[in-house]
Amino acid sequence: PGAGSGAAGGNAPEVCAAAQRAGETAVRTYVEELGKMVAAVGANDATAARTARDRISTALTDWRSTLRHESTRAEDAQLKTLLADMAAEVGTLGTDVDSIDETELDRLRQRLDQLCAR
């Protein structure tokens, strides 16, 4: 409710689409690679585990970069702020896969979805 509800204006449809695609890709990669990493650790395959961990890190870095970029493009002030905040939050997730909270990833995507509601 209040100022935070409803869809964003201006060029929000394009900005939202790019940010949402990046989020979906990052979360999908996270889930897929986490499974591979767990399997590799179980099989004592350090190389495969490291590769999966690196792919997760890259996916999160790419998501953060896209959020920052789209934040600079956004004409809607709320959307601009949300994307910048999300980029900072994705940045705090860091590259320590063990400390990433999947519910936090989901919460970030839901915030974006709410503001970008069609």
C-alpha positions in Angstrom: 0.0 0.0 0.0 1.0 3.6 -0.3 3.7 5.0 -2.5 5.3 1.7 -3.1 2.4 0.0 -4.8 1.4 -0.1 -8.4 3.3 -0.2 -11.6 6.2 2.1 -12.5 5.8 4.6 -15.3 8.0 6.0 -18.1 10.2 3.4 -19.8 9.4 0.9 -17.1 8.2 -1.9 -19.4 11.5 -2.2 -21.1 13.6 -1.6 -18.0 11.5 -4.1 -16.0 11.7 -6.7 -18.8 15.5 -6.5 -18.8 15.8 -6.6 -15.1 13.3 -9.5 -14.7 15.0 -11.5 -17.4 18.4 -11.0 -15.7 16.9 -12.1 -12.3 15.2 -15.2 -13.8 18.5 -16.2 -15.5 20.5 -15.6 -12.3 18.1 -17.6 -10.1 17.8 -20.5 -12.6 21.6 -20.7 -12.9 22.0 -20.6 -9.1 19.5 -23.5 -8.7 21.1 -25.6 -11.5 24.7 -25.0 -10.5 24.0 -25.4 -6.8 22.7 -28.9 -7.7 25.8 -29.6 -9.7 28.0 -28.3 -7.0 26.4 -30.5 -4.3 26.7 -33.5 -6.5 30.4 -32.7 -7.3 31.2 -32.3 -3.6 29.5 -35.6 -2.9 31.6 -37.2 -5.6 34.8 -35.5 -4.3 35.2 -33.7 -7.6 36.7 -30.4 -6.6 37.1 -29.2 -10.1 33.4 -29.6 -11.0 32.4 -28.0 -7.7 34.7 -25.0 -8.3 33.3 -24.7 -11.8 29.7 -24.7 -10.5 30.6 -22.2 -7.8 32.2 -19.9 -10.4 29.1 -20.1 -12.6 26.9 -19.1 -9.7 29.2 -16.2 -8.9 29.2 -15.0 -12.5 25.4 -15.3 -12.7 25.0 -13.1 -9.6 27.6 -10.6 -10.9 25.8 -10.4 -14.3 22.4 -9.8 -12.5 23.9 -7.0 -10.4 25.5 -5.4 -13.5 22.1 -5.5 -15.3 20.3 -4.0 -12.3 22.8 -1.2 -12.1 22.6 -0.5 -15.9 18.8 -0.6 -15.9 18.7 1.7 -12.8 20.6 4.3 -14.8 18.1 3.9 -17.7 14.9 4.0 -15.6 12.8 7.2 -15.9 10.5 6.2 -13.0 12.1 7.4 -9.7 10.8 4.5 -7.7 12.0 1.9 -10.2 15.4 3.6 -10.4 15.7 3.5 -6.6 14.5 -0.1 -6.4 16.9 -1.3 -9.1 19.8 0.5 -7.4 18.9 -1.0 -4.0 18.5 -4.5 -5.6 21.9 -4.2 -7.2 23.4 -3.3 -3.8 21.6 -6.3 -2.2 22.6 -8.7 -4.9 26.2 -7.4 -4.4 26.0 -8.2 -0.7 25.1 -11.8 -1.5 28.8 -12.0 -2.6 30.4 -15.0 -4.1 30.2 -17.2 -1.0 27.6 -19.7 -2.4 27.3 -21.3 1.0 25.9 -18.1 2.5 23.4 -17.2 -0.2 19.8 -17.4 1.0 17.4 -18.6 -1.8 14.5 -16.9 0.0 16.4 -13.7 -0.3 16.9 -14.2 -4.0 13.2 -14.9 -4.3 12.2 -11.8 -2.2 14.3 -9.6 -4.5 12.6 -10.9 -7.6 9.2 -10.4 -6.0 9.9 -6.8 -5.1 10.8 -6.1 -8.7 7.7 -8.0 -10.0 5.4 -6.0 -7.8 6.7 -2.6 -9.0 6.8 -3.9 -12.6 3.3 -5.3 -12.5 1.7 -5.2 -15.9 
